[in-house]
Amino acid sequence: RTIISSVVSFVVFTTYRKWSVFSAAVASPILGYILGQMSFMGIFMVFMLKTLGTFNVFQFLVGFHVFSPGGCGSELKLVDPISFDVVAQLKSAERWSYARMAMVATNNSDGEDEDAIVLLGDENVYQYRWRPSSRELYAVPAWTRQYRRHGDGSFPGTGPAIYNLTAYFTDNTFPLTLRGPTYSLFSMHLATIESDSSGDRAVTTADYLNVADFTAEQKGTQGLILRALQRPSHRPRVKRSQSLLEFTATSPGFMFWSVTINPVEESLIVWNTGGNSVQCRHLTNLTLKWEIKDIRQADCLSIAADKGHIYMTDYSHDGPSSTSDWLGATSLSSHKDVDKFFIVVDSASGRIIANRTISEGAGVQTSVVVSGANGDVFVGTRSALVRIHN
């Protein structure tokens, strides 16, 4: 019995010793990696604190997507352009997309002058009203609709554009966290959504555009899918947002910047940078007017509506070709030897009028295309600001 006990004790001791050595060998690099990452994050946060002052870096890091779908909140401020004094402000529990907001002058139900402001949150679209006569800024909560869901493979939306009291916008304003066939164009009238007796929002005819009549137009063509929503009278309660078009059936798409409106021809220009497509669509029903394919349009294009011109850009064929390529390309970690082109398009037909090389082998640089006086157009490259006389 004594011998057996001694043998068992020896085996247990030897096994424990070997396991301890193995655990230490494995744990040491893991612990070192964790401590290294914590040190890096600590240094980074101290640097950001010194750079940004009282900005809550930790709240920003944990408030976006992963830990809190609603984000870490936002604040809308109206500032006097002369004195820079804050004349009104409102807070939101949801963080708004960093895309641009849109504003239009309108009237309320009493005929008073108001400004309507449209903002996109991480998941919902919001409308606010500014009443100059009483200096009142207030929300229109009944108008709020969800346009995307956290974790559905999409990204918060682009800056909205407003025309004829209708807001137009897309989701996916950045090629990050995208997966699956996601990328949509939305339209939503600024009319208020009433509430019915059950507490659900009842959709009025002003809130939706009828897109059910042209489903066949898009079926099976270049991966474009049209989700045809029923007319409001047939679908009184809709939790999903307004009229929409899904642009891609096989891979995620995105668009930097904002939907652009052509008020002369009553059309809108929207592009899928990841899908190499620029489209012109009718404002009234979102049907396709024309499309330019195989174009890497990543800049904020400009419309010279009085001339019937659209100014956009393109990159050479060795440039980014899919959504997954663009994040590295814009940081110049990939696709460095790429040419950039300036393109003039006829707004009525989509015909390319001119195509000029403005940068050779300098890589990708997204830019705002600006129409100036005297027929000038300005656009940025990675190394220069280019002036083109049109």
Residue, then its C-alpha position, 0 to 999 in steps of 0.5 A: r500500500t505504501i509503495i502504491s501510494s508513493v508511485v501515485s504521488f510521484v506520478v501526480f507530482t510529475t504530471y502537475r510539474k509538467w502541466s505547470v511548465f506547459s501552462a507557464a509557457v503558454a500563459s506567458p506570451i498570452l499574458g504579454y500580448i494582453l498587457g501589450q494591447m492594454s498598454f497600447m490602448g492606454i497610451f492611445m487614449v491618453f494621446m486622444l485625451k490630450t488631443l481632443g480635450t474633454f472628448n470621452v474616448f472610451q465612450f466613443l470606442v464602446g458606443f459604436h455598434v458592438f457594445s451598444p447598437g444605439g451608439c453613445g448619443s448625439e446633440l443637434k445644435l443651431v448656431d448663429p452664423i454671426s456671433f456663433d452663439v448656440v441658439a437652440q439644441l436637442k439631444s438624442a439617445e441614438r448616435w447620428s451617422y457622421a454623414r451630412m444632414a439636410m434642411v429645407a424651408t417649409n411650413n407647419s400645419d398652422g402656416e408658420d414658417e419652419d425649417a425641416i432638418v433630416l438626420l440619419g442615426d445609426e439605425n433610424v432616420y429623424q426629422y426636426r423642425w426649427r421655428p424662427s418666430s419662436r426660436e423653437l427647435y423640436a423633434v417630430p417623433a412620429w416621423t422616425r422610421q428604422y432604415r437598417r438594423h444593427g448587425d444586419g451587415s449594413f453600415p449607417g447611411t449617407g447624408p440625405a438630400i431633400y427635394n419637393l419635401t421628400a428626403y432621399f438617402t442610402d445606407n452604407t456610407f463607408p466600406l466597413t462591417l459590410r457583408g451579404p447583399t446589402y445596399s439600399l436607396f430610400s425615399m421618404h416624404l416629410a409629411t407627419i405619420e399619424s398614430d392610430s388607436s392601437g399605438d402603431r404608426a399608420v402610414t399615410t399616402a404621402d409617406y410612400l412612393n408607389v414602386a410596385d408597378f416596375t418590379a419586372e423592369q429590374k428583375g434579373t438585370q445586372g444583379l439589381i433587385l427591386r423590393a416592391l412595397q405595397r401601396p399604403s392603402h394595402r399595407p397600413r402598418v410598416k415597421r421598415s422605412q418607406s420606399l427603397l431599392e436594393f442595388t446588389a444581389t450578391s455582394p455589399g455596396f456602398m457610397f461615400w458622400s450623399v445622393t445628388i439631386n438634379p432639380v431641372e430634370e427632376s432626377l437623382i444621381v446615386w452610385n455604388t462605389g463598390g459595385n462600379s455603377v452610377q445611376c440616374r433615377h426619376l424622383t417621382n417613382l425611383t425608376l431607372k433612367w440611365e446607368i453607367k457601368d464599370i466606373r469606379q466613382a468614389d468622389c462627391l460628384s457635382i451636377a451643373a443642371d443649367k448646362g446639363h452636365i454631371y462631373m464625376t471621376d473614375y480610376s484605372h482598371d488596376g484600381p479598387s474593384s469591389t467593396s472590400d478593396w476600398l478601405g485599403a485603397t483610400s488609406l494608400s495601403s493598397h492600389k498605389d499605382v492607380d490613375k484618376f480620371f475626370i469625366v463629364v456626363d450628359s445628365a439627360s442620357g448618361r452619355i460620356i462627353a469627355n474623359r481626361t486623366i488628372s492623376e497618373g500613378a498617384g493612388v486613390q484620393t476621394s474628393v468633393v467635385v466643386s463647380g466654380a465660376n467661368g466654367d471651372v471645376f475643381v477636384g482633388t487628387r492625392s497630390a494636388l488640387v486640379r482645376i479643369h476648364n469646362 
